[in-house]
Amino acid sequence: MKSIESNHINKILLLFISLLSLWGCQEEVGEESQPDQVPEAEKPFELTDIRDSYGEISSFQFASYWGPYNVHDPSVLKDGDWFYSYSTDVAYGQPISRVGIQIRRSRDLVEWEFVGWALNGRPAQAVDYIRRNGVEPFGNVWAPYIIRVGNEYRLYYSLASERHKLSATGLLVADSPTGPWSERGLVVTSNTHIPMTNAIDPAVIIDKTGAHWMYYGSAFDGIYVMELDPSSGLAKTDNDKGFRIAQRGFSGTNINGNIEAPEVIFNEATGFYYLFLSYDWLETKYNIRVGRSENPTGPFLDYNGNDMNGKNDDIPMIVAPYQFQGHSGWQGVAHNAVFRDGDTFYIAHQGRPAADKFYMIMHVRKLYWTDDGWPLASPQRFANLETVNVNTEDLVGNWEEIVLNYRIIPGYADEQFLPDMQQASDLVFNADGSIGNEAGQTWTYAAPWLTVNRGDGNILKVFVDNGYDWENHKPTILFTGLDQKGTAIWGKKK
């Protein structure tokens, strides 16, 4: 336990050292305060309005202009005509002074409106639990999760102490997605004297039978699941911690603590529950893995049939730090939310531009599904473009291709300082069905599936859709898929 705890402490310390290097001498300003300097006059929203940096409006006095900015650890709920997003208390270059869980809303998942904070400060029940045990909690609230149960909105949150000696996941409730919120109680707590995971990063589902399950965990002993009381949203059994369903390791008995942020969804079309996990550190190789199970409590199996509760690195990895041509690339692309609008699934997460990894921008991507029921993430952010048919002749030409092939290397403590960008390479689809100048490589298209034969026995089948090229700000054609080894492949037409 000591070595795992030390690694997690190092991660947190490095994050806060980085933030300290950016903090300015800003005074705390209330929600209703007006900015001293208003950004350019309001005009009709355009996709080009969303930029990779936003330093001039990052402070709290400009909160009404944040939109997709300062988003970290989002959770998303569709309610009526609106999508609501709830996220961790953090802002680029700002001291942690205005806290209480950030709330945004959007009608189209592209243009976001900052609503405010759920609370004016940290939840008193979690603060009291940590202080009663002799330590001080961190200054901000982490990783909220939102779910609606009947007419009640349930907002779960995380609060931890320094060095993660104590952590708590609690529950706020309201009759509206924007509050006002009241504290109902603590769901699960942890301290380093109890062999278990860190009690943060909650996610909740209601299974096919109506049972409620909460998934949680970061570092220490992996990812846990526990049953909730449907009527209250709290633990069904007092002092229950649940049991582990996912873990990571190196060799022998060593545990790799770089695993966190579970999210579970059910897809009726495939009949599986899907467990999405975040691997590695948010400032480096932060990436998203997924497994599936016929039961909400597992076992969750990865693409190769491995139990995710074993000490292995699981695949597929469907989102990872990436770099298309002409851009610095995006890292920190994990701690995701998965949600749906009708039959369409989406995955949301923060994106940190490699040019300045402390900016945090909301990324939302469409999810597609393979014929055998694995999720595929779009290589580009959702832009709410009109769907158009993609014909065979539209695919002919120059493309960029990214192979998400990062794998763990022994000794993860040595890999904490580089994002390991998955970089784009050139790909050419010729009109005669050949690929570039490569002998024996061919492609065929039966909408929406593009089949690529590399000539080495590895047949790639990818989903094709129209989308938006955010690096060059223009419509384009995209593809996403898994090869026969479970490696994700992304493509974008130039």
Secondary structure, DSSP 8 states (H G I E B T S, - for coil): -HHHHHHHHHHHHHHHHHHHHH--------TT---SS--S------GGG--S--GGG-SGGGGGG-TTBS--S-EEEEETTEEEEEE-S--TT--S-S-S-EEEEESSSSSEEEEEESSSSS-HHHHHHHHHTT--B-SS-EEEEEEEETTEEEEEEEEEBGGGSEEEEEEEEESSTT---EEEEEEEEEETTSSS--S---EEEE-TTS-EEEEE-BSTT-EEEEEE-TTTSSBSSTT---EEEE--BSSTT-B---EEEEEEEEETTTTEEEEEEEES-TTTT-EEEEEEESSTT---B-TTS-BTTSSS--S-EEE--EE-TTS--EE---S-EEEEETTEEEEEEEEEETTSTT--EEEEEEEEE-TTS-EEE-SS-----------HHHH-EEEEEEEE-----S-GGGGTT----EE-EEEEE-TTSEETTEEEEEEEEETTEEEEE-SSS-EEEEEEEEEEETTTTEEEEEEEEE-TTS-EEEEEE-
